[in-house]
Amino acid sequence: MGSHRASGPESGTGRPRRERIRWAAASAALAALPAALIVALSGNSADHDDLLRADYVRTGSWPTGYSGQYVLRNAGSDTVKGWTLRFDLPVGTRVANVWNGRLDPADGRYTVRNENWNKALRPGESIVVGFEVRRDGAGVPTANEPARGDGPIACTINDKPCGVTTPTRPGDRPTPTGSGPATGPTGGTVRPTAPATPSGAGHGSGPASPPTPPLASGPSTTAAPGSGTVEHLAPYLDMTLDPARAGTVGGKDRTLAYVVDGGGCRPMWGGVTRLDDPAITARIAALRDAGGSTRVAFGSAGGTDLAVSCGTPEELVAAYRQVLAATRTNALDLDIEGRALVRPDVVQRRNAALRLLQEGARAAGQSVDVGYSLPVDPLQGLGDEAKALLRDAAVQQVAVSYVNVKALNYGAAVAPRPEGRMGRFATDAAHAVQGQIREVWPQLTEEQAWRRVSVTVMIGRNDVAGEVFTLDDARRFADFARRTHLGRIAWWSAARDRPCAEGPTGETGADPTCSGIPQEPDAFARILAG
């Protein structure tokens, strides 16, 4: 952000600007999905101006249930001043909970009405209505089988029929084909999505999915319902900034960013500063002496991911061990973007190295904690490549303690009209990812899956014009995090939790050392910590 592109999250859901157009595919996919995934819940557009569409997408599936959502979009020319969504479910399934709407169940038919805050939809505006379904019958699909016949049926929106919806698993939506680029409805050029790697590909004849994939011990799952706790607060510290400007506040945990390749599989801060730089080692020691725990962040949008430059899992393990020894920590945050995410060979090499790293630590009576930070679409959660990465981690027996939602810098293609909605985008993405976590690790309970969800927001003004995560967004998000027992909250960055000396900044750009909005120093840390 601002002038430090080599180390911070960037535009396009935390991706570099050159990659942002590619991720507009998530938005384009909704417009291009066939009837098997999406049904337009509307009448003839010539008959009314307040034309509502409701696009259904399944976001997660596990043996005892699944999560799905309708994306309601006003495709007309007038503001919609209220909406009611109705649907049935087949026998043996029931809605367990709904978000972004009020649920009135009656004899198997479900009615979801608008909340006061999302009653009005301006032309072109959209919202997500999400829900979780429990399966009570026998012979239900497993997490690795396509679900057929147990999705919503007989849907209407504002009493207009929706037709027939055939549920599919997430990731079944089509990807562009052919050698040339595809063009989305916004006119942007979209790179074809790399096909998801089959689980276990390139690793012998192992199972497609392990019956009980490992999970790190991670955050505690013993909080009583309603206790409203968030286990970890972990603001990022930009280790490439001047220490006097980098900030150190916000919770007991810190995420030290970012280690990337300095050339020849050599880990360095920002790709330019040695691991044993005296100023950096002194800062880490001061944090540890103050009682804070540290986690090292690898990758990000800038620089070269070590998994790309290190040619073998063994070389990558050696690089990871060098960093952990220099920082005296046992926790990694792996921010995976760009080619480090879409290349199957890189994904598999990284997961193989993490397995070796954790196995070596266990043999020595120690542990290594691994969390993945991945780009998201605010409506659909993780993309196909990110889900393939997690499936490969499960197959390779990597213990993953959290999946971090990078709820920042989306771009207008996937997050239109962001003013006042950044907090809601973050909660919508978290709901989708919670279901996707249960799909990869179906043994988790609902609450345990929430404990594996981490969310990173970019406080204040983001790099994308119009995207501002305000103090009100922080309050709403903190309330959501406590209600769901979210496992981890992070923000970019500790240095930005203060007003700018010259006052609020303009509509574009983000200063690496201040939020760009009116606030008191450390205001976001206090709000997010509750």
HELIX and SHEET records of a PDB file:
HELIX    1   1 ARG A   17  TRP A   23  1                                   7    
HELIX    2   2 ALA A   25  ALA A   32  1                                   8    
HELIX    3   3 SER A   45  ASP A   47  5                                   3    
HELIX    4   4 PRO A  243  ALA A  246  1                                   4    
HELIX    5   5 PRO A  278  ASP A  289  1                                  12    
HELIX    6   6 LEU A  306  SER A  309  1                                   4    
HELIX    7   7 PRO A  313  THR A  327  1                                  15    
HELIX    8   8 ARG A  339  VAL A  342  1                                   4    
HELIX    9   9 PRO A  344  ALA A  363  1                                  20    
HELIX   10  10 ASP A  384  VAL A  395  1                                  12    
HELIX   11  11 MET A  422  VAL A  440  1                                  19    
HELIX   12  12 GLU A  446  ARG A  451  1                                   6    
HELIX   13  13 LEU A  471  THR A  484  1                                  14    
HELIX   14  14 ALA A  494  ARG A  496  5                                   3    
HELIX   15  15 ALA A  523  LEU A  528  1                                   6    
SHEET    1   A 4 LEU A  52  TRP A  62  0                                        
SHEET    2   A 4 GLY A  65  ASN A  74 -1                                        
SHEET    3   A 4 SER A 126  ARG A 135 -1                                        
SHEET    4   A 4 THR A  93  TRP A  99 -1                                        
SHEET    1   B 5 ARG A 102  ALA A 106  0                                        
SHEET    2   B 5 ARG A 109  ARG A 113 -1                                        
SHEET    3   B 5 THR A  84  ASP A  88 -1                                        
SHEET    4   B 5 ILE A 153  ILE A 157 -1                                        
SHEET    5   B 5 LYS A 160  PRO A 161 -1                                        
SHEET    1   C 2 ALA A 182  THR A 183  0                                        
SHEET    2   C 2 THR A 189  VAL A 190 -1                                        
SHEET    1   D 9 HIS A 232  LEU A 233  0                                        
SHEET    2   D 9 ARG A 488  TRP A 492  1                                        
SHEET    3   D 9 VAL A 453  MET A 458  1                                        
SHEET    4   D 9 VAL A 400  ALA A 407  1                                        
SHEET    5   D 9 ASP A 369  ASP A 377  1                                        
SHEET    6   D 9 ALA A 331  ASP A 335  1                                        
SHEET    7   D 9 SER A 293  GLY A 299  1                                        
SHEET    8   D 9 ASP A 253  ASP A 261  1                                        
SHEET    9   D 9 TYR A 236  ASP A 238  1                                        
SHEET    1   E 6 HIS A 232  LEU A 233  0                                        
SHEET    2   E 6 ARG A 488  TRP A 492  1                                        
SHEET    3   E 6 VAL A 453  MET A 458  1                                        
SHEET    4   E 6 VAL A 400  ALA A 407  1                                        
SHEET    5   E 6 ASP A 369  ASP A 377  1                                        
SHEET    6   E 6 GLY A 381  LEU A 382 -1                                        
SHEET    1   F 9 HIS A 232  LEU A 233  0                                        
SHEET    2   F 9 ARG A 488  TRP A 492  1                                        
SHEET    3   F 9 VAL A 453  MET A 458  1                                        
SHEET    4   F 9 VAL A 400  ALA A 407  1                                        
SHEET    5   F 9 ASP A 369  ASP A 377  1                                        
SHEET    6   F 9 ALA A 331  ASP A 335  1                                        
SHEET    7   F 9 SER A 293  GLY A 299  1                                        
SHEET    8   F 9 ASP A 253  ASP A 261  1                                        
SHEET    9   F 9 PRO A 267  TRP A 269 -1                                        
SHEET    1   G 2 GLY A 460  ARG A 461  0                                        
SHEET    2   G 2 VAL A 468  PHE A 469 -1                                        
END                                                                             
